Every structure is written in C-alpha cells, then in structure tokens.
Amino acid sequence: MHRLISFAAAPLLAIAVLSVSANADPIKDRQAIMKDQGKTVGSITPIIKGEKPFDAALVIAALKHLNEDAEKIDAATLFPAGSDKGETTASPKIWEDNAGFLAALTKYKKDAAAAAAAEPKDLESFKVAFNQVTENCAACHKAFRIKKD
C-alpha cells in the first residue's frame, strides 16, 4: 500500500519541485522576457524608421513572437509581493497600484495579440499594429518602471 501511495505521489512531487525551481527567481524570469521583447522590437524598429525595407515575413514573425512573450507575462508569478527588492527596475507602484498595473498588462496582451493576428501585409498596416503595442510598452514603463540612470 505504501508503494502504491509513493508511486502515485511521485509525479505530483516532481511537478511541485519543477514549478518551484522554474519560478525560483521571478526577477530574472521577468527580465528575461522583457529583454527578449526588447530584442524583438529592436529587430523591426528599423523598418518603422525607414532604415530597412518592409519585410512581411519578418514583421509577422516578430509580432507573433512579441505576442508569445506577452502571453508568458503572468503578474502573480513574475511580480509576486517582495520581488521589488533586489536588482530590478520594477517600481513599487506595481504593488501599490496593482489594479492599474494589471489593467496595463491586460491592454498590452490584448494589443499584442491583435497585432500578431493582423499579420500586416504592408508598411502602413504594420505601423498601426506596431505603434499600438509599443505605446503600451512606453506607458507601462513610464508608470511602473524605475528609470535607469
């Protein structure tokens, strides 16, 4: 009987251990997502600026990647209470105005999903989709991020 209980409980224990270790450092986890988003935005910003020609495949792939990263942002997991301490630029306002932060995050996720679904076929439609997403980034960073010196 003990073997049966141990055998049945083993997968649950493994899942619990993996969950804890996967989210052992919410600061590093959220920074990794934000850095990846910044890299993706940086890869297509030259198109908006007219420094590179419009490339629909590149743009669509980048917008889909931004959306995938946006879907990974879970406020409870990545911004738990106390994760404003340490090497982070997350503002205490995230926890002081959590409803405002969650609203900004929800809007970003919605706009990232819409941009990815739009699959822009030309520069003008890309500008509309991209600007909506990056306006969210700027607004959230202004309200909920400590500016680096």
ABEGO torsion letter per residue (X at the ends): XAAAAAAAAAAAAAAAAAAAAAAABAAAAAAAAAAAAAAAAAAAAAAAAGABBBBAAAAAAAAAAAAAAAAABBAAAABBBGAABEBBABBAAAAABAAAAAAAAAAAAAAAAAAAAAGBABAAAAAAAAAAAAAAAAAAAAAABBBBX
